[in-house]
Amino acid sequence: MINIGILGAGKISHRFMLGMKDVENAIIYSVAKRNIDEAAEYAKLYNIEKFYGYVDLYNDKNVDAVYIATPPFCHYEQIMECLKHGKHVICEKPLMKSSSDAKKCFDYANENNLILMEANKTIFTPTFQQIKRWCDNGEIGKIKYIEASYCYDGKFDDDHWVKQENLAGGGMYDVGVYPLSAVLYLMNSEIIESKKIVIKSDNCNDFEQYLIKFENGVVASVRGAINISTKNTLNIYGDLGYIECDNFWKSKKCKLIKVDNVIENEFEFNSEFTFQINDFLKSIECNCNQHLMSEKLTLDILKLIENKG
């Protein structure tokens, strides 16, 4: 049984806890927050054995792995502390702002036989894996064009970290990583050209749209925003048909549309978080960095967002 400690029990961690309900080979052993009273309340809510501050979590030898659910500007320091104390890490998206800092974390993890994985849930769900099978099996023929979007109006105050570019704020860092992960994972092809259009507020890029061309000839359009709500759909167009999936980062339905046939698949699951957790745990058990959200995928996403073009 793998003991997991939660570091920074914010809003998203409650969804992680729901995902843990269908995980068989791990438990949430402890929770750490800066405010000990809040950590105690969280532990009581979920019947978690131990609660403490961050340093005590790092030093607790009973903790095998850590789920980091703090804002991304904290991630580099916290990931490195966990790794230095011999703990595997699954960390919320985006892993961090800087691809060079992320590479340092991955290098340290690899050198010390530890697993580091970004908790970017999109590509792990059975729905998304069905989409990948359709693409790989040639159900829509040769893929020509992909579009994917995650844009919402968060109505954040200007002093919120999501509105601060230097804290990994902005539309693409906050939610655009979901469509980027979807497109880059499905293509599995090198990027040969990318362009971006940005709508910038005082402190961050509220809206970004990327046009990406891959070595395999496919062109993709990807949007991420925190200042406007749009219909957020993954569409994959081939010469024999197309695939569509609304809210693709968590959806239970996907559709294959061809000239003479429409197939809609629906999956049952309690939480889209369960699948990324299981993939992380599998990597720990086999002592191999073969999870779907690979180091290369995480770094390629960060490099795209860093690109000023």
HELIX and SHEET records of a PDB file:
HELIX    1   1 LYS A   11  MET A   20  1                                  10    
HELIX    2   2 ILE A   36  TYR A   46  1                                  11    
HELIX    3   3 TYR A   54  ASN A   59  1                                   6    
HELIX    4   4 PRO A   72  CYS A   74  5                                   3    
HELIX    5   5 HIS A   75  LYS A   84  1                                  10    
HELIX    6   6 SER A   99  GLU A  111  1                                  13    
HELIX    7   7 LYS A  121  PHE A  124  5                                   4    
HELIX    8   8 PRO A  126  ASP A  136  1                                  11    
HELIX    9   9 TRP A  161  LYS A  163  5                                   3    
HELIX   10  10 GLU A  165  LEU A  167  5                                   3    
HELIX   11  11 GLY A  171  GLY A  171  1                                   1    
HELIX   12  12 MET A  172  GLY A  176  3                                   5    
HELIX   13  13 VAL A  177  MET A  187  1                                  11    
HELIX   14  14 PHE A  273  CYS A  286  1                                  14    
HELIX   15  15 GLU A  295  GLU A  306  1                                  12    
SHEET    1   A 6 LYS A  50  TYR A  52  0                                        
SHEET    2   A 6 ALA A  26  ALA A  32  1                                        
SHEET    3   A 6 ILE A   2  LEU A   7  1                                        
SHEET    4   A 6 ALA A  65  ILE A  68  1                                        
SHEET    5   A 6 HIS A  88  GLU A  92  1                                        
SHEET    6   A 6 LEU A 116  ALA A 119  1                                        
SHEET    1   B 8 ILE A 191  LYS A 200  0                                        
SHEET    2   B 8 ASN A 205  PHE A 214 -1                                        
SHEET    3   B 8 VAL A 219  ALA A 225 -1                                        
SHEET    4   B 8 ILE A 143  CYS A 151  1                                        
SHEET    5   B 8 THR A 233  GLY A 238 -1                                        
SHEET    6   B 8 GLY A 241  ASP A 246 -1                                        
SHEET    7   B 8 LYS A 253  LYS A 258 -1                                        
SHEET    8   B 8 ASN A 261  GLU A 266 -1                                        
END                                                                             
